[in-house]
């Protein structure tokens, strides 16, 4: 992410708007630290996505989605 921005994790529940689920910090060496927020009703989550947001995060996605994928159970 560019200076002044960070990666944000989003929980997606079907066709409902994405919900903030945590922030990711990437170090200069490329390692990432994720702070994932507790989710209510985690069994309702159908996918996760990551977007680039202003530092500190956002209440809804404003930047580009850089990663998305469905949630599957084993």
mmCIF file of the N, C-alpha and C atoms, coordinates in Angstrom:
data_MODEL
# 
_entry.id   MODEL 
# 
loop_
_atom_site.group_PDB 
_atom_site.id 
_atom_site.type_symbol 
_atom_site.label_atom_id 
_atom_site.label_alt_id 
_atom_site.label_comp_id 
_atom_site.label_asym_id 
_atom_site.label_entity_id 
_atom_site.label_seq_id 
_atom_site.pdbx_PDB_ins_code 
_atom_site.Cartn_x 
_atom_site.Cartn_y 
_atom_site.Cartn_z 
_atom_site.occupancy 
_atom_site.B_iso_or_equiv 
_atom_site.pdbx_formal_charge 
_atom_site.auth_seq_id 
_atom_site.auth_comp_id 
_atom_site.auth_asym_id 
_atom_site.auth_atom_id 
_atom_site.pdbx_PDB_model_num 
ATOM 1   N N  . UNK A 1 1  ? 0.847   -1.184  0.000  1.00 0.00 ? 1  UNK A N  1 
ATOM 2   C CA . UNK A 1 1  ? 0.000   0.000   0.000  1.00 0.00 ? 1  UNK A CA 1 
ATOM 3   C C  . UNK A 1 1  ? 0.888   1.241   0.000  1.00 0.00 ? 1  UNK A C  1 
ATOM 4   N N  . UNK A 1 2  ? 0.380   2.306   -0.521 1.00 0.00 ? 2  UNK A N  1 
ATOM 5   C CA . UNK A 1 2  ? 1.115   3.566   -0.583 1.00 0.00 ? 2  UNK A CA 1 
ATOM 6   C C  . UNK A 1 2  ? 1.163   4.248   0.778  1.00 0.00 ? 2  UNK A C  1 
ATOM 7   N N  . UNK A 1 3  ? 2.083   5.171   0.949  1.00 0.00 ? 3  UNK A N  1 
ATOM 8   C CA . UNK A 1 3  ? 2.183   5.914   2.198  1.00 0.00 ? 3  UNK A CA 1 
ATOM 9   C C  . UNK A 1 3  ? 0.836   6.572   2.510  1.00 0.00 ? 3  UNK A C  1 
ATOM 10  N N  . UNK A 1 4  ? 0.413   6.475   3.756  1.00 0.00 ? 4  UNK A N  1 
ATOM 11  C CA . UNK A 1 4  ? -0.867  7.046   4.165  1.00 0.00 ? 4  UNK A CA 1 
ATOM 12  C C  . UNK A 1 4  ? -2.050  6.122   3.915  1.00 0.00 ? 4  UNK A C  1 
ATOM 13  N N  . UNK A 1 5  ? -1.760  4.889   3.456  1.00 0.00 ? 5  UNK A N  1 
ATOM 14  C CA . UNK A 1 5  ? -2.823  3.913   3.230  1.00 0.00 ? 5  UNK A CA 1 
ATOM 15  C C  . UNK A 1 5  ? -2.449  2.607   3.906  1.00 0.00 ? 5  UNK A C  1 
ATOM 16  N N  . UNK A 1 6  ? -3.423  1.731   4.024  1.00 0.00 ? 6  UNK A N  1 
ATOM 17  C CA . UNK A 1 6  ? -3.164  0.399   4.566  1.00 0.00 ? 6  UNK A CA 1 
ATOM 18  C C  . UNK A 1 6  ? -4.161  -0.577  3.982  1.00 0.00 ? 6  UNK A C  1 
ATOM 19  N N  . UNK A 1 7  ? -3.879  -1.854  4.158  1.00 0.00 ? 7  UNK A N  1 
ATOM 20  C CA . UNK A 1 7  ? -4.785  -2.890  3.694  1.00 0.00 ? 7  UNK A CA 1 
ATOM 21  C C  . UNK A 1 7  ? -5.842  -3.133  4.769  1.00 0.00 ? 7  UNK A C  1 
ATOM 22  N N  . UNK A 1 8  ? -7.087  -3.299  4.339  1.00 0.00 ? 8  UNK A N  1 
ATOM 23  C CA . UNK A 1 8  ? -8.170  -3.585  5.275  1.00 0.00 ? 8  UNK A CA 1 
ATOM 24  C C  . UNK A 1 8  ? -8.885  -4.861  4.849  1.00 0.00 ? 8  UNK A C  1 
ATOM 25  N N  . UNK A 1 9  ? -9.185  -5.694  5.838  1.00 0.00 ? 9  UNK A N  1 
ATOM 26  C CA . UNK A 1 9  ? -9.891  -6.949  5.615  1.00 0.00 ? 9  UNK A CA 1 
ATOM 27  C C  . UNK A 1 9  ? -11.387 -6.718  5.770  1.00 0.00 ? 9  UNK A C  1 
ATOM 28  N N  . UNK A 1 10 ? -12.169 -7.329  4.872  1.00 0.00 ? 10 UNK A N  1 
ATOM 29  C CA . UNK A 1 10 ? -13.628 -7.192  4.889  1.00 0.00 ? 10 UNK A CA 1 
ATOM 30  C C  . UNK A 1 10 ? -14.282 -8.560  4.942  1.00 0.00 ? 10 UNK A C  1 
ATOM 31  N N  . UNK A 1 11 ? -15.292 -8.690  5.776  1.00 0.00 ? 11 UNK A N  1 
ATOM 32  C CA . UNK A 1 11 ? -16.116 -9.900  5.823  1.00 0.00 ? 11 UNK A CA 1 
ATOM 33  C C  . UNK A 1 11 ? -17.339 -9.650  4.938  1.00 0.00 ? 11 UNK A C  1 
ATOM 34  N N  . UNK A 1 12 ? -17.655 -10.627 4.111  1.00 0.00 ? 12 UNK A N  1 
ATOM 35  C CA . UNK A 1 12 ? -18.790 -10.495 3.197  1.00 0.00 ? 12 UNK A CA 1 
ATOM 36  C C  . UNK A 1 12 ? -19.796 -11.587 3.537  1.00 0.00 ? 12 UNK A C  1 
ATOM 37  N N  . UNK A 1 13 ? -21.050 -11.181 3.651  1.00 0.00 ? 13 UNK A N  1 
ATOM 38  C CA . UNK A 1 13 ? -22.147 -12.106 3.963  1.00 0.00 ? 13 UNK A CA 1 
ATOM 39  C C  . UNK A 1 13 ? -23.138 -12.066 2.807  1.00 0.00 ? 13 UNK A C  1 
ATOM 40  N N  . UNK A 1 14 ? -22.902 -12.912 1.811  1.00 0.00 ? 14 UNK A N  1 
ATOM 41  C CA . UNK A 1 14 ? -23.796 -12.950 0.650  1.00 0.00 ? 14 UNK A CA 1 
ATOM 42  C C  . UNK A 1 14 ? -23.849 -11.609 -0.054 1.00 0.00 ? 14 UNK A C  1 
ATOM 43  N N  . UNK A 1 15 ? -25.049 -11.075 -0.242 1.00 0.00 ? 15 UNK A N  1 
ATOM 44  C CA . UNK A 1 15 ? -25.217 -9.813  -0.977 1.00 0.00 ? 15 UNK A CA 1 
ATOM 45  C C  . UNK A 1 15 ? -25.243 -8.594  -0.061 1.00 0.00 ? 15 UNK A C  1 
ATOM 46  N N  . UNK A 1 16 ? -24.957 -8.780  1.239  1.00 0.00 ? 16 UNK A N  1 
ATOM 47  C CA . UNK A 1 16 ? -24.931 -7.651  2.171  1.00 0.00 ? 16 UNK A CA 1 
ATOM 48  C C  . UNK A 1 16 ? -23.651 -6.838  1.981  1.00 0.00 ? 16 UNK A C  1 
ATOM 49  N N  . UNK A 1 17 ? -23.664 -5.558  2.370  1.00 0.00 ? 17 UNK A N  1 
ATOM 50  C CA . UNK A 1 17 ? -22.451 -4.736  2.242  1.00 0.00 ? 17 UNK A CA 1 
ATOM 51  C C  . UNK A 1 17 ? -21.291 -5.331  3.050  1.00 0.00 ? 17 UNK A C  1 
ATOM 52  N N  . UNK A 1 18 ? -20.060 -5.184  2.572  1.00 0.00 ? 18 UNK A N  1 
ATOM 53  C CA . UNK A 1 18 ? -18.893 -5.680  3.309  1.00 0.00 ? 18 UNK A CA 1 
ATOM 54  C C  . UNK A 1 18 ? -18.804 -5.035  4.689  1.00 0.00 ? 18 UNK A C  1 
ATOM 55  N N  . UNK A 1 19 ? -18.336 -5.817  5.666  1.00 0.00 ? 19 UNK A N  1 
ATOM 56  C CA . UNK A 1 19 ? -18.159 -5.335  7.037  1.00 0.00 ? 19 UNK A CA 1 
ATOM 57  C C  . UNK A 1 19 ? -16.669 -5.290  7.357  1.00 0.00 ? 19 UNK A C  1 
ATOM 58  N N  . UNK A 1 20 ? -16.191 -4.207  8.001  1.00 0.00 ? 20 UNK A N  1 
ATOM 59  C CA . UNK A 1 20 ? -14.784 -4.158  8.390  1.00 0.00 ? 20 UNK A CA 1 
ATOM 60  C C  . UNK A 1 20 ? -14.452 -5.346  9.284  1.00 0.00 ? 20 UNK A C  1 
ATOM 61  N N  . UNK A 1 21 ? -13.333 -6.024  9.010  1.00 0.00 ? 21 UNK A N  1 
ATOM 62  C CA . UNK A 1 21 ? -12.958 -7.209  9.784  1.00 0.00 ? 21 UNK A CA 1 
ATOM 63  C C  . UNK A 1 21 ? -11.536 -7.118  10.334 1.00 0.00 ? 21 UNK A C  1 
ATOM 64  N N  . UNK A 1 22 ? -10.801 -6.072  10.018 1.00 0.00 ? 22 UNK A N  1 
ATOM 65  C CA . UNK A 1 22 ? -9.456  -5.928  10.561 1.00 0.00 ? 22 UNK A CA 1 
ATOM 66  C C  . UNK A 1 22 ? -8.542  -5.162  9.634  1.00 0.00 ? 22 UNK A C  1 
ATOM 67  N N  . UNK A 1 23 ? -7.351  -4.872  10.142 1.00 0.00 ? 23 UNK A N  1 
ATOM 68  C CA . UNK A 1 23 ? -6.352  -4.107  9.396  1.00 0.00 ? 23 UNK A CA 1 
ATOM 69  C C  . UNK A 1 23 ? -5.090  -4.933  9.248  1.00 0.00 ? 23 UNK A C  1 
ATOM 70  N N  . UNK A 1 24 ? -4.412  -4.759  8.116  1.00 0.00 ? 24 UNK A N  1 
ATOM 71  C CA . UNK A 1 24 ? -3.157  -5.459  7.855  1.00 0.00 ? 24 UNK A CA 1 
ATOM 72  C C  . UNK A 1 24 ? -2.042  -4.432  7.718  1.00 0.00 ? 24 UNK A C  1 
ATOM 73  N N  . UNK A 1 25 ? -0.941  -4.680  8.386  1.00 0.00 ? 25 UNK A N  1 
ATOM 74  C CA . UNK A 1 25 ? 0.239   -3.831  8.297  1.00 0.00 ? 25 UNK A CA 1 
ATOM 75  C C  . UNK A 1 25 ? 1.339   -4.631  7.619  1.00 0.00 ? 25 UNK A C  1 
ATOM 76  N N  . UNK A 1 26 ? 1.961   -4.058  6.595  1.00 0.00 ? 26 UNK A N  1 
ATOM 77  C CA . UNK A 1 26 ? 3.016   -4.749  5.864  1.00 0.00 ? 26 UNK A CA 1 
ATOM 78  C C  . UNK A 1 26 ? 4.344   -4.062  6.165  1.00 0.00 ? 26 UNK A C  1 
ATOM 79  N N  . UNK A 1 27 ? 5.321   -4.859  6.624  1.00 0.00 ? 27 UNK A N  1 
ATOM 80  C CA . UNK A 1 27 ? 6.652   -4.349  6.930  1.00 0.00 ? 27 UNK A CA 1 
ATOM 81  C C  . UNK A 1 27 ? 7.465   -4.207  5.645  1.00 0.00 ? 27 UNK A C  1 
ATOM 82  N N  . UNK A 1 28 ? 8.581   -3.501  5.731  1.00 0.00 ? 28 UNK A N  1 
ATOM 83  C CA . UNK A 1 28 ? 9.442   -3.296  4.554  1.00 0.00 ? 28 UNK A CA 1 
ATOM 84  C C  . UNK A 1 28 ? 9.932   -4.601  3.949  1.00 0.00 ? 28 UNK A C  1 
ATOM 85  N N  . UNK A 1 29 ? 10.090  -5.640  4.792  1.00 0.00 ? 29 UNK A N  1 
ATOM 86  C CA . UNK A 1 29 ? 10.573  -6.919  4.269  1.00 0.00 ? 29 UNK A CA 1 
ATOM 87  C C  . UNK A 1 29 ? 9.458   -7.759  3.644  1.00 0.00 ? 29 UNK A C  1 
ATOM 88  N N  . UNK A 1 30 ? 8.233   -7.224  3.630  1.00 0.00 ? 30 UNK A N  1 
ATOM 89  C CA . UNK A 1 30 ? 7.117   -7.917  2.995  1.00 0.00 ? 30 UNK A CA 1 
ATOM 90  C C  . UNK A 1 30 ? 6.286   -8.760  3.931  1.00 0.00 ? 30 UNK A C  1 
ATOM 91  N N  . UNK A 1 31 ? 6.714   -8.920  5.176  1.00 0.00 ? 31 UNK A N  1 
ATOM 92  C CA . UNK A 1 31 ? 5.887   -9.671  6.112  1.00 0.00 ? 31 UNK A CA 1 
ATOM 93  C C  . UNK A 1 31 ? 4.679   -8.829  6.521  1.00 0.00 ? 31 UNK A C  1 
ATOM 94  N N  . UNK A 1 32 ? 3.596   -9.502  6.810  1.00 0.00 ? 32 UNK A N  1 
ATOM 95  C CA . UNK A 1 32 ? 2.361   -8.797  7.155  1.00 0.00 ? 32 UNK A CA 1 
ATOM 96  C C  . UNK A 1 32 ? 1.903   -9.180  8.548  1.00 0.00 ? 32 UNK A C  1 
ATOM 97  N N  . UNK A 1 33 ? 1.336   -8.222  9.241  1.00 0.00 ? 33 UNK A N  1 
ATOM 98  C CA . UNK A 1 33 ? 0.737   -8.429  10.541 1.00 0.00 ? 33 UNK A CA 1 
ATOM 99  C C  . UNK A 1 33 ? -0.740  -8.089  10.396 1.00 0.00 ? 33 UNK A C  1 
ATOM 100 N N  . UNK A 1 34 ? -1.597  -9.017  10.770 1.00 0.00 ? 34 UNK A N  1 
ATOM 101 C CA . UNK A 1 34 ? -3.043  -8.801  10.652 1.00 0.00 ? 34 UNK A CA 1 
ATOM 102 C C  . UNK A 1 34 ? -3.664  -8.697  12.028 1.00 0.00 ? 34 UNK A C  1 
ATOM 103 N N  . UNK A 1 35 ? -4.474  -7.706  12.225 1.00 0.00 ? 35 UNK A N  1 
ATOM 104 C CA . UNK A 1 35 ? -5.290  -7.589  13.432 1.00 0.00 ? 35 UNK A CA 1 
ATOM 105 C C  . UNK A 1 35 ? -6.721  -7.841  12.980 1.00 0.00 ? 35 UNK A C  1 
ATOM 106 N N  . UNK A 1 36 ? -7.240  -9.007  13.295 1.00 0.00 ? 36 UNK A N  1 
ATOM 107 C CA . UNK A 1 36 ? -8.579  -9.384  12.855 1.00 0.00 ? 36 UNK A CA 1 
ATOM 108 C C  . UNK A 1 36 ? -9.551  -9.136  13.999 1.00 0.00 ? 36 UNK A C  1 
ATOM 109 N N  . UNK A 1 37 ? -10.597 -8.378  13.713 1.00 0.00 ? 37 UNK A N  1 
ATOM 110 C CA . UNK A 1 37 ? -11.608 -8.065  14.711 1.00 0.00 ? 37 UNK A CA 1 
ATOM 111 C C  . UNK A 1 37 ? -12.523 -9.270  14.935 1.00 0.00 ? 37 UNK A C  1 
ATOM 112 N N  . UNK A 1 38 ? -13.048 -9.424  16.153 1.00 0.00 ? 38 UNK A N  1 
ATOM 113 C CA . UNK A 1 38 ? -14.031 -10.486 16.383 1.00 0.00 ? 38 UNK A CA 1 
ATOM 114 C C  . UNK A 1 38 ? -15.264 -10.242 15.505 1.00 0.00 ? 38 UNK A C  1 
ATOM 115 N N  . UNK A 1 39 ? -15.775 -11.296 14.886 1.00 0.00 ? 39 UNK A N  1 
ATOM 116 C CA . UNK A 1 39 ? -16.941 -11.178 14.020 1.00 0.00 ? 39 UNK A CA 1 
ATOM 117 C C  . UNK A 1 39 ? -18.164 -11.767 14.698 1.00 0.00 ? 39 UNK A C  1 
ATOM 118 N N  . UNK A 1 40 ? -19.264 -11.036 14.630 1.00 0.00 ? 40 UNK A N  1 
ATOM 119 C CA . UNK A 1 40 ? -20.517 -11.623 15.088 1.00 0.00 ? 40 UNK A CA 1 
ATOM 120 C C  . UNK A 1 40 ? -21.013 -12.564 13.990 1.00 0.00 ? 40 UNK A C  1 
ATOM 121 N N  . UNK A 1 41 ? -21.631 -13.654 14.386 1.00 0.00 ? 41 UNK A N  1 
ATOM 122 C CA . UNK A 1 41 ? -22.180 -14.623 13.433 1.00 0.00 ? 41 UNK A CA 1 
ATOM 123 C C  . UNK A 1 41 ? -21.162 -15.046 12.371 1.00 0.00 ? 41 UNK A C  1 
ATOM 124 N N  . UNK A 1 42 ? -19.987 -15.526 12.757 1.00 0.00 ? 42 UNK A N  1 
ATOM 125 C CA . UNK A 1 42 ? -18.965 -15.873 11.761 1.00 0.00 ? 42 UNK A CA 1 
ATOM 126 C C  . UNK A 1 42 ? -19.435 -16.936 10.767 1.00 0.00 ? 42 UNK A C  1 
ATOM 127 N N  . UNK A 1 43 ? -20.385 -17.764 11.150 1.00 0.00 ? 43 UNK A N  1 
ATOM 128 C CA . UNK A 1 43 ? -20.862 -18.809 10.223 1.00 0.00 ? 43 UNK A CA 1 
ATOM 129 C C  . UNK A 1 43 ? -21.644 -18.222 9.051  1.00 0.00 ? 43 UNK A C  1 
ATOM 130 N N  . UNK A 1 44 ? -22.054 -16.952 9.139  1.00 0.00 ? 44 UNK A N  1 
ATOM 131 C CA . UNK A 1 44 ? -22.771 -16.288 8.041  1.00 0.00 ? 44 UNK A CA 1 
ATOM 132 C C  . UNK A 1 44 ? -21.824 -15.708 6.987  1.00 0.00 ? 44 UNK A C  1 
ATOM 133 N N  . UNK A 1 45 ? -20.516 -15.632 7.291  1.00 0.00 ? 45 UNK A N  1 
ATOM 134 C CA . UNK A 1 45 ? -19.552 -15.039 6.359  1.00 0.00 ? 45 UNK A CA 1 
ATOM 135 C C  . UNK A 1 45 ? -19.354 -15.997 5.180  1.00 0.00 ? 45 UNK A C  1 
ATOM 136 N N  . UNK A 1 46 ? -19.510 -15.461 3.962  1.00 0.00 ? 46 UNK A N  1 
ATOM 137 C CA . UNK A 1 46 ? -19.368 -16.275 2.752  1.00 0.00 ? 46 UNK A CA 1 
ATOM 138 C C  . UNK A 1 46 ? -18.070 -16.002 2.005  1.00 0.00 ? 46 UNK A C  1 
ATOM 139 N N  . UNK A 1 47 ? -17.403 -14.862 2.296  1.00 0.00 ? 47 UNK A N  1 
ATOM 140 C CA . UNK A 1 47 ? -16.165 -14.509 1.596  1.00 0.00 ? 47 UNK A CA 1 
ATOM 141 C C  . UNK A 1 47 ? -15.420 -13.447 2.410  1.00 0.00 ? 47 UNK A C  1 
ATOM 142 N N  . UNK A 1 48 ? -14.160 -13.289 2.067  1.00 0.00 ? 48 UNK A N  1 
ATOM 143 C CA . UNK A 1 48 ? -13.346 -12.206 2.615  1.00 0.00 ? 48 UNK A CA 1 
ATOM 144 C C  . UNK A 1 48 ? -12.736 -11.443 1.446  1.00 0.00 ? 48 UNK A C  1 
ATOM 145 N N  . UNK A 1 49 ? -12.451 -10.162 1.667  1.00 0.00 ? 49 UNK A N  1 
ATOM 146 C CA . UNK A 1 49 ? -11.791 -9.340  0.665  1.00 0.00 ? 49 UNK A CA 1 
ATOM 147 C C  . UNK A 1 49 ? -10.807 -8.418  1.377  1.00 0.00 ? 49 UNK A C  1 
ATOM 148 N N  . UNK A 1 50 ? -9.826  -7.933  0.632  1.00 0.00 ? 50 UNK A N  1 
ATOM 149 C CA . UNK A 1 50 ? -8.853  -6.969  1.142  1.00 0.00 ? 50 UNK A CA 1 
ATOM 150 C C  . UNK A 1 50 ? -8.834  -5.792  0.180  1.00 0.00 ? 50 UNK A C  1 
ATOM 151 N N  . UNK A 1 51 ? -8.901  -4.588  0.735  1.00 0.00 ? 51 UNK A N  1 
ATOM 152 C CA . UNK A 1 51 ? -8.838  -3.376  -0.091 1.00 0.00 ? 51 UNK A CA 1 
ATOM 153 C C  . UNK A 1 51 ? -7.764  -2.447  0.458  1.00 0.00 ? 51 UNK A C  1 
ATOM 154 N N  . UNK A 1 52 ? -7.411  -1.451  -0.323 1.00 0.00 ? 52 UNK A N  1 
ATOM 155 C CA . UNK A 1 52 ? -6.468  -0.415  0.105  1.00 0.00 ? 52 UNK A CA 1 
ATOM 156 C C  . UNK A 1 52 ? -7.299  0.771   0.593  1.00 0.00 ? 52 UNK A C  1 
ATOM 157 N N  . UNK A 1 53 ? -7.097  1.136   1.852  1.00 0.00 ? 53 UNK A N  1 
ATOM 158 C CA . UNK A 1 53 ? -7.885  2.185   2.491  1.00 0.00 ? 53 UNK A CA 1 
ATOM 159 C C  . UNK A 1 53 ? -6.986  3.237   3.137  1.00 0.00 ? 53 UNK A C  1 
ATOM 160 N N  . UNK A 1 54 ? -7.562  4.400   3.507  1.00 0.00 ? 54 UNK A N  1 
ATOM 161 C CA . UNK A 1 54 ? -6.782  5.399   4.225  1.00 0.00 ? 54 UNK A CA 1 
ATOM 162 C C  . UNK A 1 54 ? -6.238  4.823   5.531  1.00 0.00 ? 54 UNK A C  1 
ATOM 163 N N  . UNK A 1 55 ? -5.108  5.337   5.990  1.00 0.00 ? 55 UNK A N  1 
ATOM 164 C CA . UNK A 1 55 ? -4.523  4.890   7.257  1.00 0.00 ? 55 UNK A CA 1 
ATOM 165 C C  . UNK A 1 55 ? -5.589  4.925   8.341  1.00 0.00 ? 55 UNK A C  1 
ATOM 166 N N  . UNK A 1 56 ? -5.670  3.874   9.133  1.00 0.00 ? 56 UNK A N  1 
ATOM 167 C CA . UNK A 1 56 ? -6.675  3.776   10.179 1.00 0.00 ? 56 UNK A CA 1 
ATOM 168 C C  . UNK A 1 56 ? -7.916  3.028   9.748  1.00 0.00 ? 56 UNK A C  1 
ATOM 169 N N  . UNK A 1 57 ? -8.052  2.772   8.454  1.00 0.00 ? 57 UNK A N  1 
ATOM 170 C CA . UNK A 1 57 ? -9.183  2.002   7.950  1.00 0.00 ? 57 UNK A CA 1 
ATOM 171 C C  . UNK A 1 57 ? -10.390 2.855   7.616  1.00 0.00 ? 57 UNK A C  1 
ATOM 172 N N  . UNK A 1 58 ? -11.450 2.184   7.198  1.00 0.00 ? 58 UNK A N  1 
ATOM 173 C CA . UNK A 1 58 ? -12.674 2.836   6.750  1.00 0.00 ? 58 UNK A CA 1 
ATOM 174 C C  . UNK A 1 58 ? -13.860 1.999   7.213  1.00 0.00 ? 58 UNK A C  1 
ATOM 175 N N  . UNK A 1 59 ? -15.043 2.597   7.208  1.00 0.00 ? 59 UNK A N  1 
ATOM 176 C CA . UNK A 1 59 ? -16.243 1.857   7.607  1.00 0.00 ? 59 UNK A CA 1 
ATOM 177 C C  . UNK A 1 59 ? -16.870 1.102   6.445  1.00 0.00 ? 59 UNK A C  1 
ATOM 178 N N  . UNK A 1 60 ? -16.487 1.451   5.229  1.00 0.00 ? 60 UNK A N  1 
ATOM 179 C CA . UNK A 1 60 ? -16.899 0.712   4.038  1.00 0.00 ? 60 UNK A CA 1 
ATOM 180 C C  . UNK A 1 60 ? -15.780 0.854   3.007  1.00 0.00 ? 60 UNK A C  1 
ATOM 181 N N  . UNK A 1 61 ? -15.656 -0.109  2.083  1.00 0.00 ? 61 UNK A N  1 
ATOM 182 C CA . UNK A 1 61 ? -14.549 -0.037  1.124  1.00 0.00 ? 61 UNK A CA 1 
ATOM 183 C C  . UNK A 1 61 ? -14.614 1.232   0.268  1.00 0.00 ? 61 UNK A C  1 
ATOM 184 N N  . UNK A 1 62 ? -13.472 1.930   0.190  1.00 0.00 ? 62 UNK A N  1 
ATOM 185 C CA . UNK A 1 62 ? -13.386 3.121   -0.657 1.00 0.00 ? 62 UNK A CA 1 
ATOM 186 C C  . UNK A 1 62 ? -12.311 2.963   -1.716 1.00 0.00 ? 62 UNK A C  1 
ATOM 187 N N  . UNK A 1 63 ? -11.349 2.073   -1.460 1.00 0.00 ? 63 UNK A N  1 
ATOM 188 C CA . UNK A 1 63 ? -10.239 1.874   -2.379 1.00 0.00 ? 63 UNK A CA 1 
ATOM 189 C C  . UNK A 1 63 ? -10.409 0.609   -3.176 1.00 0.00 ? 63 UNK A C  1 
ATOM 190 N N  . UNK A 1 64 ? -9.435  0.315   -4.020 1.00 0.00 ? 64 UNK A N  1 
ATOM 191 C CA . UNK A 1 64 ? -9.536  -0.876  -4.850 1.00 0.00 ? 64 UNK A CA 1 
ATOM 192 C C  . UNK A 1 64 ? -9.453  -2.164  -4.024 1.00 0.00 ? 64 UNK A C  1 
ATOM 193 N N  . UNK A 1 65 ? -10.223 -3.164  -4.447 1.00 0.00 ? 65 UNK A N  1 
ATOM 194 C CA . UNK A 1 65 ? -10.143 -4.506  -3.860 1.00 0.00 ? 65 UNK A CA 1 
ATOM 195 C C  . UNK A 1 65 ? -8.923  -5.178  -4.508 1.00 0.00 ? 65 UNK A C  1 
ATOM 196 N N  . UNK A 1 66 ? -7.980  -5.641  -3.678 1.00 0.00 ? 66 UNK A N  1 
ATOM 197 C CA . UNK A 1 66 ? -6.758  -6.258  -4.192 1.00 0.00 ? 66 UNK A CA 1 
ATOM 198 C C  . UNK A 1 66 ? -6.716  -7.763  -3.998 1.00 0.00 ? 66 UNK A C  1 
ATOM 199 N N  . UNK A 1 67 ? -7.658  -8.293  -3.212 1.00 0.00 ? 67 UNK A N  1 
ATOM 200 C CA . UNK A 1 67 ? -7.711  -9.723  -2.965 1.00 0.00 ? 67 UNK A CA 1 
ATOM 201 C C  . UNK A 1 67 ? -9.133  -10.061 -2.519 1.00 0.00 ? 67 UNK A C  1 
ATOM 202 N N  . UNK A 1 68 ? -9.697  -11.127 -3.043 1.00 0.00 ? 68 UNK A N  1 
ATOM 203 C CA . UNK A 1 68 ? -11.026 -11.571 -2.633 1.00 0.00 ? 68 UNK A CA 1 
ATOM 204 C C  . UNK A 1 68 ? -11.126 -13.058 -2.836 1.00 0.00 ? 68 UNK A C  1 
ATOM 205 N N  . UNK A 1 69 ? -11.877 -13.710 -1.985 1.00 0.00 ? 69 UNK A N  1 
ATOM 206 C CA . UNK A 1 69 ? -12.061 -15.141 -2.140 1.00 0.00 ? 69 UNK A CA 1 
ATOM 207 C C  . UNK A 1 69 ? -13.188 -15.655 -1.275 1.00 0.00 ? 69 UNK A C  1 
ATOM 208 N N  . UNK A 1 70 ? -13.824 -16.728 -1.733 1.00 0.00 ? 70 UNK A N  1 
ATOM 209 C CA . UNK A 1 70 ? -14.925 -17.320 -0.973 1.00 0.00 ? 70 UNK A CA 1 
ATOM 210 C C  . UNK A 1 70 ? -14.405 -18.052 0.268  1.00 0.00 ? 70 UNK A C  1 
ATOM 211 N N  . UNK A 1 71 ? -15.247 -18.176 1.235  1.00 0.00 ? 71 UNK A N  1 
ATOM 212 C CA . UNK A 1 71 ? -14.936 -18.941 2.431  1.00 0.00 ? 71 UNK A CA 1 
ATOM 213 C C  . UNK A 1 71 ? -15.480 -20.337 2.247  1.00 0.00 ? 71 UNK A C  1 
ATOM 214 N N  . UNK A 1 72 ? -14.616 -21.316 2.410  1.00 0.00 ? 72 UNK A N  1 
ATOM 215 C CA . UNK A 1 72 ? -15.059 -22.702 2.278  1.00 0.00 ? 72 UNK A CA 1 
ATOM 216 C C  . UNK A 1 72 ? -14.740 -23.431 3.585  1.00 0.00 ? 72 UNK A C  1 
ATOM 217 N N  . UNK A 1 73 ? -15.515 -24.419 3.877  1.00 0.00 ? 73 UNK A N  1 
ATOM 218 C CA . UNK A 1 73 ? -15.255 -25.231 5.064  1.00 0.00 ? 73 UNK A CA 1 
ATOM 219 C C  . UNK A 1 73 ? -14.800 -26.596 4.625  1.00 0.00 ? 73 UNK A C  1 
ATOM 220 N N  . UNK A 1 74 ? -13.895 -27.169 5.397  1.00 0.00 ? 74 UNK A N  1 
ATOM 221 C CA . UNK A 1 74 ? -13.284 -28.419 5.035  1.00 0.00 ? 74 UNK A CA 1 
ATOM 222 C C  . UNK A 1 74 ? -14.124 -29.588 5.347  1.00 0.00 ? 74 UNK A C  1 
# 
